[in-house]
Amino acid sequence: MYNTILTLHSLCRWLVLASLVIAIIRAWTGWIGGQAFTKRDNLLRHVTATVAHIQLALGLALYFISPVIDYFLHHYKEAVHMRQIRFFGMEHSLMMLVAIILITIGSSVAKRKTSDKAKFKTIAIWYTIGLVVILVNIPWPFSPLVARPWLRFGGI
């Protein structure tokens, strides 16, 4: 079960990143270009937030079954001083939750805006901030202390 959820979480990361980048590009161009906010733009807003929520659900499931998190929770005094364990036990999980909250706020507020420009502006700002938080807190293969492969297929 752990390996399956870890693999899905790793794959879903790319869907989150792709949908965010597409939504952000569309929002910035729509806002700056004074374009109409179409049904397609609204669908993109909604799909991006939904994919992010699916990723959050996978992450939460991992949090409760991961051996790394189990060690972190049961050996907190030692684990908090171990960079990789602390990263997944606190930093990654907390900051990704913050990112999803930012994306959710952006989606929710944009949905209620009445002008097209305000909808694009709201999505552009909130989704961009969310993306930056995500990019900084992904354990990339080039991360000096918490490197993970581009795609995870199980394993710790």
N, C-alpha and C positions, 0 to 999 in steps of 0.2 A: 504494500500500500504506500509506504513512504517513497519508494523509488518511482512509482507511478505519478504521485502528486508532485514530486520534485521535478520530474521530466515535464509534466504539464505546466508547472510554474515557469520553468526555463523557456519553454516554447511560447507561452502566453506573453512573456516579457517582450518578445518581438512584435506581437500584435499590438500591445500597449504602445510601444515606441512608434511603430508605423502609423497607427491611428492618430496619436498625438501630433506627430510631425505633419501629417496631412491636414489635420484640423487646424493646427497653428498657422501653417502657411495660408490656408484658405481664409482664416480669420483675419490675419494681418493684411492680406491683399484685399479682402472685402472691406475692411475698415479704412485702410489708406485710400483705396480706389473708390470709395463711396458706392459700392455695389449693393444690389438687393440681396437680402437674406432669404434664400430659397428653401423649399422643402428638403432639398438635398443637403443644404447646409445644416438644417435642423436635424436631419437623420445622422449626419456625421457627428454633430455635437452629442447626440444621444448614444450612438454606437461607441464612440470614444469613451464616454463615461461608463457605459456598460462593460466594455472590455476591461477597463481599469478596476471595476468592482469584482469582476470574475477573478482577476489576478489577486485582488485583496482576499477573496474567499480562499483561493488556493494557498496563498501565503499564510493565512490564519490556520488552515488545516495543517500546513507544514509546521507551524509554530508549536502545535500541540502534539505532534508525533515525531519531531526531529530529535535524534540523539544528541545533537549539538545543543539544542535548546534545553533538553532534559538535563544535560550536564550543567549548563548555565544556571538553571533554576535551582538545582540541588546542591551546587557548589559555588554559590554566588560570590562569596568572599575571595575565593581563588580565581574564579572564572572572569570576574570583572577586570582583572589585571592581565588577562590573556587576550591579545588584540583580536584574533579571529573569532574566538568564542563571544567576546563582548560585542563585536560588530554584528553578528547575527542575533544575539540575545537581546540587544538593546538598540544599537544605532540603525541598522538596516530596517528592522521591523518598525521602529518608531517613525523614522523619516519617511518610509514608504506609506505609512498610515497618514502622515501629514500631507504627502503628495496627493493621495487619493481624496483626502478632505478638500484640498485646494481645487482639484479637478471637479469634484462634486459641487462645490460652491459655485464655481464658474459656470458649470452646466445649468444649475438651478437658477442662478441669477439671470443668466442670458435668456433662459426660457421665458422669463417674466418681463424682460425688457420690451418696450413697445416699438422702438425705432430699430431699423436694420443696423445702423452705425453702432448703436449702443450694444446690440447683440454681438456683433463682430468684435468690438472693443473688449467686452467682458470676457469672451472666450479667448481672445488673443492674450490678454494679460494673465488671467488665472491659469490657463493651460500652459503658458510659457513658464510661469513660476513653478508649476507642478512638474513639468518636464525637467527643469534644471535640478530640482530636488531629487528626482528619480535618477538622472544621469550621474549625479554626484554619489549616490548611494547604491548603485549597482556594483556587485563584485566583479568587475571587468577582468579579463585575462591579464591585462597590464597593470592591475592594481598591485602596489608593492607588497601589501601584507595580507590581503584577503582575496587574492586572485582565484577566479573560477573560470572554467572554459566557456566559450561562446554558447554552447548548448550542453546542458547537463542531462545525462541519461542515467539517473539513479546514482547511488553512492553518496557518501558523506562528503 
